[in-house]
Amino acid sequence: MDKKPRIVFMGTPAFAVASLKALLATNMNVVGVVTAPDKPSGRGLQLQQSAVKQFAIAHNLPVLQPEKLKSTEFFEALSAWNPELQIVVAFRMLPEKIWSLPPMGTLNVHGSLLPQYRGAAPINWAIMNGEKETGVTTFQLQHAIDTGDILLQDHIPITSNMTAGELHDIMMETGAQLLIKTLNGLIKGTIQSIPQKEILDNSEIKHAPKIFTKDCEINWQFSGNIIHNHIRGLAPFPGAITKVDGKIVKLYSTNFIHEDVKEIPGTFMTDGKTFAKFACKDGYLLLNDIQWEGKKRMAINDFLRGYRKP
């Protein structure tokens, strides 16, 4: 098959925009876009459009924003576009009648090397778990989440101080490029899909569930490196949290120094001028920035100029 299929793109955040942009840049036949409904945001609770909707409107693409993916109205509107292939990047879980609608099925771009890190937050959990490598996978949707047959994968190294935000930006572009490579392979018939069960080995399958507040809390009984990974895996959002002087603080960037420690793990220390750090059981976490409760995130030097120990 050399003819470019009629594509419906489904996505919501900025991460998905890179893939939609790549589709248009390579003249793929995008006939419509599905994204989340506008949501109230900010102090004035004004309705805000998703990043994907803003991009779609700017490029004159028709948009659907279903409240309920199982509704008859959405199914009929989607069917009217006569999609031959659907592409999902950072969107909601689709009901079977939606993902099975196009004759070529539905393709997903996922931020991990499947079958590892199935779930909603693969970028965060890979860093939080101290992985040295992750990647992007294109695969075909099936019943269970992130379990479909793999099409292509691309690997991404994770450096020792890389944050989730930095990995997100790299993966966003890598995923867009992999998507185009996948589509070209499908069009030319040169890609052979691989069931995930065929590449499973005896290693533990790690998962990437949605992150809740309890996942952000720092456990000072862990080693300094584990805590350092936890912090950078939650930066810049939602941020790792702990308490100092009875107030909640968020940490985003640290450096761990391994050395003997006398203080209780979790003890906050500062000379009030040049440094702030936390004691761990096997060293110290030097803070590069911090967000005090009720304040904005700031560099540690700026924080120290206004900090007065109770």
Secondary structure, DSSP 8 states (H G I E B T S, - for coil): --S---EEEEE-SHHHHHHHHHHHHTT--EEEEE----EEETTTTEEE--HHHHHHHHTT--EE--S-TT-HHHHHHHHHT--SEEEEES-----HHHHT-STT-EEEEESSSTTTTBSS-HHHHHHHTT-SEEEEEEEE--SSTT-S-EEEEEEEE--TT--HHHHHHHHHHHHHHHHHHHHHHHHHT----B-GGGT--SS---B-----HHHHB--TTS-HHHHHHHHHHTTTTT-EEEEETTEEEEE--EEEEE----S-TT-EEE-SSS-EEEEETTEEEEESEEEETTS--EEHHHHHHH----
